[in-house]
Amino acid sequence: MSGGEMESIARPSTNVGDGGAANSHLTRERCGFQMPLHYPKYTRVEYEAMPEWKLDCLLTEYGLSVPGDVNQKRKFAMGAFLWTC
């Protein structure tokens, strides 16, 4: 190289910019679980009013299966996702 020229190097595609969506199904198949990108940010009041189906969806999204009634699921979700100061 001379005079400030840059050489191009061919690299395999890493799907930068697609958030890894092209290979996300492969990760799930290998691991069985993929951590969601965002931590749930519900308040205690929102958990206390949350319907059971929504609690089930939230817990399933994080790979958690909680047996019991809606009150047990709420208690578990609040213990797992609420931070005390």
C-alpha positions as CSV (number, residue, x, y, z in Angstrom):
1,M,0.0,0.0,0.0
2,S,1.1,3.5,-0.7
3,G,-0.1,7.0,-0.3
4,G,-2.8,6.4,2.3
5,E,-4.7,3.8,0.3
6,M,-6.7,1.3,2.3
7,E,-7.0,-2.4,1.5
8,S,-10.4,-4.0,1.6
9,I,-10.7,-7.2,3.6
10,A,-13.6,-9.5,2.9
11,R,-15.3,-10.8,6.1
12,P,-18.2,-13.1,6.6
13,S,-21.5,-11.4,7.2
14,T,-22.4,-11.1,10.9
15,N,-25.8,-9.6,10.2
16,V,-24.9,-6.4,12.1
17,G,-27.9,-4.1,12.4
18,D,-30.6,-6.8,12.4
19,G,-30.3,-7.4,16.1
20,G,-29.2,-11.0,15.5
21,A,-32.7,-11.8,14.4
22,A,-31.4,-14.0,11.5
23,N,-29.8,-16.4,14.0
24,S,-32.1,-16.0,17.1
25,H,-34.0,-19.2,16.4
26,L,-30.6,-21.1,16.4
27,T,-29.8,-19.7,19.8
28,R,-33.1,-20.7,21.2
29,E,-32.8,-24.2,19.8
30,R,-29.4,-24.7,21.4
31,C,-30.2,-23.1,24.8
32,G,-33.9,-23.5,25.1
33,F,-34.1,-20.0,26.5
34,Q,-33.1,-16.5,25.3
35,M,-33.1,-13.7,27.9
36,P,-35.5,-10.9,26.8
37,L,-33.8,-7.6,26.1
38,H,-35.6,-5.5,28.6
39,Y,-36.1,-6.0,32.4
40,P,-39.8,-5.7,33.3
41,K,-40.5,-2.3,34.8
42,Y,-43.9,-2.7,36.5
43,T,-44.7,-1.2,39.8
44,R,-46.0,-3.1,42.9
45,V,-49.5,-1.6,42.1
46,E,-49.3,-2.9,38.5
47,Y,-48.4,-6.4,39.7
48,E,-51.2,-6.4,42.2
49,A,-53.7,-5.5,39.4
50,M,-52.2,-7.7,36.7
51,P,-54.4,-10.4,35.4
52,E,-53.2,-14.0,35.6
53,W,-52.8,-14.4,31.8
54,K,-50.4,-11.4,31.7
55,L,-48.4,-12.8,34.7
56,D,-48.2,-16.1,32.9
57,C,-46.9,-14.4,29.7
58,L,-44.4,-12.4,31.7
59,L,-43.0,-15.3,33.6
60,T,-42.9,-17.5,30.5
61,E,-41.0,-14.8,28.7
62,Y,-38.2,-15.1,31.3
63,G,-38.3,-18.9,31.3
64,L,-40.1,-19.2,34.7
65,S,-42.9,-21.6,35.4
66,V,-44.7,-20.9,38.7
67,P,-47.3,-23.4,39.8
68,G,-50.2,-22.1,42.0
69,D,-52.9,-19.6,41.9
70,V,-52.7,-16.0,40.7
71,N,-51.7,-14.7,44.1
72,Q,-48.7,-17.1,44.3
73,K,-47.7,-16.0,40.8
74,R,-48.0,-12.3,41.7
75,K,-45.9,-12.8,44.8
76,F,-43.2,-14.6,42.9
77,A,-43.1,-12.0,40.1
78,M,-42.9,-9.2,42.6
79,G,-40.1,-11.0,44.5
80,A,-38.2,-11.7,41.2
81,F,-38.7,-8.3,39.4
82,L,-39.2,-5.6,42.0
83,W,-36.1,-4.0,43.5
84,T,-36.3,-2.7,47.1
85,C,-34.2,0.3,48.1
